[in-house]
Amino acid sequence: MLKIRKIEAGSSLEGLPMQEVACNNWAAEYPYAPRVRFAAGHDGKRLLLRFEVEEGCTMARVAEDNGPVWTDSAVEFFISFDERGYYNFEFNCIGRALLGFRKTKPEVRHADEEVMGLIVRRASLGGEPFEERRGDNRWTLEAEIPAGAFFAHDFGSLDGLRARANVYKCGDDLSQPHFLSWRPIGTEKPNFHVPEYFGEVEFEA
């Protein structure tokens, strides 16, 4: 189980234990595996995420929220609090985000503009789109997700909540496409929309 540490409001995630996103579930077809780590914390009102990425090619073509950010260099956090469904938070390397709530992959309700505006993002690569860059690329992305962004629920506080989640790194349209996960996935083809493979998480009270 991953315990999402409680930290004081305004505190940094630096210094919290990092988790490796290192399961290359489809290595025969997609052998490339960048190094990806993440940390998660919360202050009762917000889920805080930090991603650290080292990869050989990086791209950010998508310039709007709720666009196809998974085609760029992207990191993703999927979480389910109950049997009603799960949220998929997806971010490209310049902080453009996609957020949906769904029971299955096709049954999606996307967050509206107001909800998307609640999510704070800090990208080390800035906010301007760019074509693929090859080389020893390193970048970080931090996201602050308030309880109100879980728009299909009504959480007054995140304290003590238990959930199931998985964390991903992908880049569908990169010259080195890859599909990595924090917890292993047993599907034949790349597919992150499989809550049966989520791992247990708990928000510290």
N, C-alpha and C positions, 0 to 999 in steps of 0.2 A: 504493500500500500504506500502511496505517496502522500505524505502529510504536507499540506500547504500551510506553511508557517504563518502565524499572525505577527505582523510587524506594526510599528507605530506609523500613523499617517504621515506621509512626506518622507519616509525612510526609503533608502535605496535597496535594491535587491542584490547589489554587489556584496559578496561575502556569504550569501546563502548557498547551500549545496547545489551543484549543477547536475542535471540528469542528462545522460547521453541519448540522443536520438539516433540509434545505430543499428536497428534491425533492417537489414536489406533483404526483404522478404522475396524479392523477385530478381535475385542477383544473376541468374542465368541469362535473362534477357536484358537486364539493366545493371551491369556490374559496377558502374561508377557510384561511389559513395563519399560525398563530402563529409567533413566533420561538423556536427551540429550538437549544441548543448542548450539546455534551457533551465531556468529557475522560475519558481512560482511562489508567490506570497500573497497575503491579503491583509487589509486593515479593518475588516468588518464590513466596509461599504464598497470596496473595490477589489477585484482580482488583478494582481500585478504579474506580468509575464516579462521575462527577458530572454531573448534568443541570441546566441553567439554562433556565427557561421564562418567556416573556412572552406572555400570552394574554388574550382578552376575556371568556372564561367558564371557570370552573373548578368541578369537582364531585368529591366523594369520598363516594359512597354505600356502596361495598363495604368491609366492616369486618373481613373475615377473609382469611387467606392461601388461595391457590388458588381464590379466587372470581373472578367475571367483572370483573377490574380494568380491562380494556380499555374497558368501558362508561363509566368515569370519565375524568377527565383523567389520561392515562397515558403513561409513557415505557417503551420496551422495547429489550432488547439480545438479539439472536439470534446464536448462534455454533455453528459446526461445526468439529470437529477432524479428522474423517475421514469416510469414506463411510458409516459406521454410522448417522449421524443428526445432529441438531442440538438444542441447548438453547434454549428460549425463556424468558428472564427478563423478566417484565412487572411494572411497579410503578405503582400509582396515586399521586396526589400526596401522600398521607399515609403512604406506605411499605408499604401492603399489597402482597404479592407473589404472583405465580404462577410456577411453574417446572415445565416439562415437558421430556422428552427424547423425540424422535420421529424417524421416518424420513420420514413424510408427516403432514399435518395430523391425520387421524383416528387414526393409530397412536401414541397418546401414553401415556407412563408418567410420571405426576406424582410430584414429590418428596414424600417423607413428612414428617411433622411435625418429626422430628429434623433432617432436612436443611434444612428451611425455617428452623429455629431457628439455623442457622449463619450465615445472611445478616444482616449488620448494616445497618440503614437509618437515615438521618438526614433527616427531612423538615422544611423550614422552616415548613410550615403546621401542624405538630404531628401528632398521631395520631388525632384524633377525627373521625368522619365528618361531612359537612355537605352540604347541598343546593347547587344551582348558585349561584355568585356571579358577577355580571356586573360588569365594570369593567376597569381597567388592572391585571390580576393578574400578579404575578411570584412565582415560587417556585423553590426548588432542592430536589434530592433527591440524596443521596449513598448509595452502596451499597458494602459490602465483601463480596465473594463469595469464600470460601475455596476452595482446590482441591478440598476434599471435597464441595462443592456440585455439582461435575461428577460426579454419582453413577454414571453409566454408564461412567466411566473411572477409572483409578487413577493420578493424577498426583502424584508426589512433589514436583515443582516445576513452575512455569509457565515457568521460564527457557528461552528459545529456541524455545518452541512456535510453530508456524505454524498458522493457522486461516483460516476465512472467516466473515464476520459482516456484519450490518446492524443499524442503529439506527433506532428509530421513535418517532413521537409520534402519539397518536390520542386520540379521545374520542367513541366511537360514539354515546352517548346524550346528548351535550351539545346545546344549542340551536344551536351552530355545529359540527357534526361535521367532523372533519378526519382525514387519513391521510397523514402525511409520512414520508419516509425519508431516511437518510444517503446511500445509494447508490440510483440510479434503479431502478425496477421497471417491467417492460413488460407487465403483465397488464391485461386489459380492465377488471376490477373491482378494488376494494381487496382486497389479499391480501398479508399479510406472510410467510406460510408458503411462501416460494419461494426455497429456498437457491441455486437457479441464479443469483439476482441478488445474492448476498452478495459483498462486497468482501474483498480479501486483508488480513489483519492478521498481525502478528508480535510476539510477546512478547520484548522486549529481554533478552538474556542478561546 
